[in-house]
Amino acid sequence: MIENAIHFWSQYTILANIVHVSGGFAVALLLQRYISGKAFLPTWVGWVLLIFAIAVHVVAFAMPASANGGDQRVVDGKYLINLSRAPFTPRAGEKTSMLISFVDLESNKLISEDMVIKIRIAKLGGVGSAKREFLFEQSNIKAQGGVLEFPYTFTETGLTEVFIDFSLASNPQKIYESPDFLLDVQSKESPQSINRFVISFILMSTIGIVLGFIFGFWSGQRTKSFLPPR
């Protein structure tokens, strides 16, 4: 889960910095309020900033781990293949759970009759099956009700093609070949990435805390300057 969160934050570096600084700033404001008894900003401002920072972190940790999505391909103008997967972006060395559904476009329902499916996975590159580097190939996969669960662990990173061919039990000689599904397989987050994330989190949060105390001190001095002399 932490690797997914780090990958998420690496795509939104500016947002990550804003969230970490906001969290540190909120902590500083609340500490000043409860230590000195003085509120240089309304207390609710500090709580809002803190809740915002926590909420975004919760989303960052939870959302990528459960994120899923899919792609669709039309075959012969008659059938629709939907390939959904979780996580949506596969990672080399980690299992990707794929769910393949087959829809009859005329009835707009899942294909009800039994099916025989062939799945091939290849590295992108080369035109024609003779020039493709197939990483996986399995035939005679039985499916019922128009749905097939297919877990797979990708071993290599990079753009990867998934081919899904099928035939119906009523006419097994007729093989329907779908256009390829193109997946971008990513690498695992390295320990260096985790270290960078931790360092960035500590640094940005510290900056936020320092800014919060500086703001509080400045506000206190500014308030004193407006007070009438005794």
N, C-alpha and C positions, 0 to 999 in steps of 0.2 A: 504494500500500500504506500509506503513512504517513497518508493521508487516512482510510482505513478504520480504522486504529488510533486516530486522534484521535476519530473518531466513536464508537468503542467506549468509549474512556476518558471521553468526555463523558457517557455514560450511567451510568457507575460512578465518579463523582468521588471518593467516600469511599474506595473500593478503590484508586483511583489514588494518592491521597495516602498511604494506608497503605503501598503498595508502594514509592513513591519514598522515603518516610522510612525504611522498613526497609532499603532498599538503601544509603542514606547512612549509617545507623547501623552496618550490617555493615562497610562500608568503613572507618569510623572504628575499630571494634573490631580489625579485622585490621591496620590501620596501627599502632595502639598496640602490638599483639602483636609485630610485626616490627621496630618502631623501638626500643621500650624493652625488649623481651624479656620483658615481664610480661603475663600473661593474666588480665585482670580478670573475664573469663568464659571458659568453655571455648572453645577455638578453633573447635570444630565449630559452636557457636552462630552465630558470625559467618559461617561458610561456608553454613550452612543458610539464614540470612536473605538472603545474597547470591544463592544459587542460586534461592531463592523469587522474589526480585525479578526476576531475569533470566528465569526460566521464565514468569512472568506476562506480561512484556513480549513474549516470543516468541509466546505464545498470542494476545496482543492484536494483534500485527502480522500473524500468519499466518492466524488463524482467520477474521476478517471477510473477508479477500480471497477465501477459498475457500468461505465459508459459502453453503449453498444449502438450499432447502427447497421445499415445494410445498403446493398446495391441491387438494381434490378436489370434484367436483360429479357428482351422479347425474342422468342424463337419461332421462326416461320410465320410470324404474324398471328399465331394461334395460342401460344402458351407464354406465360410469364414466369421467370425464375427469380426468386428473391433470395439473396444470400445475406443473412444477418449474422453478426458476429460480436463477440465480447471477449476482450476489449476490441473496440472498433479498429484501432491501430495495433496490429499484431507485433509481438516482440520475439526476437529469436531466442530459443531456449525455453520459452514459456508457452503453455498450452493455450490455444485459441479455440473457444467453443463456437462452432458455426452451426447455424440452423438454416437448412435449405428448404424452401417451400415452392411448390409447383402449382400454378394457377391456370385454369382454363379460362381464357379471355372471353369466350362466348357466354359462358354461364357466370363468370366472375366468381368462381368457387374453386377450392382446391381440387386437384385431380383425384377422383375417387378410386379409380382402378389401380391395381398393383403396377409397380414400375421397376425397371432394372436400370441402374444408374452407373455411370463410369465417371470417375473423378481423376483429373490429372493436374499436377502442379508443376510449373516450370519457371525458371528464371527468365525475365524479360530480355529479349534479344534474339535476333534471327527470325526469318520469315519462313513459315512452313514447319510442320512437325519434325522433319528430318534435321533441321538446324537448331531446334530448341533443346535446351538442357533440362530434361525432366527430372524433378527431384522426388516426385511421388506419382504413382499410377495404380489405381485399383478399379477393377471391373466387377460386374455382376453383383453390385450392391443392391440389395432388395429394399424397397420402400413401400409403405402403405399409407393411404390417406393423404398423399401429396406432400408429406413432410419427412425430412431426413435430418437427424442429428449427426454432426460430423466433427468430432474434436481432432485437432491436428496441432503438432508442435513444429513450427518453422525452425530450420537449423541455420539459415543464412539470411543476412539482411539484404535490403534492396528491393527494387520493384519486382513483384512476383505475379505471375498469371495463374489463375485458377480456371480450368475448363470443366464444365459440367455437361455431360451428354446423357441422354436417357431414351428409353423406349418403353412403350406401353405393352401390358400383357396381352391386349387384344391384337396387337400387330408388332411382335418383337423384331421383325426384320427392318422396320422403319426406325432409324436412329435419328433423334433430334440433337443437333449440335448447337450449343449456345455460344454466343460471342464470349470472349474471355472476361473474367472479373480481374481487375488490376488492384493489387494490394501493395502497400508500401510497408514492408517489414522493417521495424526499427530495432536497434540494439538495446540491451539492458543498460540501465544507468550504472556508471562505474562508481567505485568508492570515492574517486576524486570529485565526481559531481555531487555526491552526498556531502563531502567535506566543504565544498564551495557553498552549498546551500546553507549549511550550518553556520559557516563564517559570515555569510551575507546576512542571515537572520540575526545573529548576535550583533553585528556591526550596525545594521539599519535600526534595530530596536534600541541600541545604545544611543545612537544619534537622536532618535525620537525622544528618549528619556532626557538627554541633555538639553534638547531644544525646549522640552516642556518645563524644566526647571529654570532655564534662562528666561523663558516667557513669563513664568510666574514671578521671578525676581524683578524683571523689568516692569511688570504690571504693578507689583507692590511699590516700587520706587516711584512709578508714575502717579499712583494713587496718593502717596505721601506728599508729592509736590503740589497737589491740588488742595490739600488740607490747609485751612487757615491757621496761622501761627497762634500758639496759646499765649 
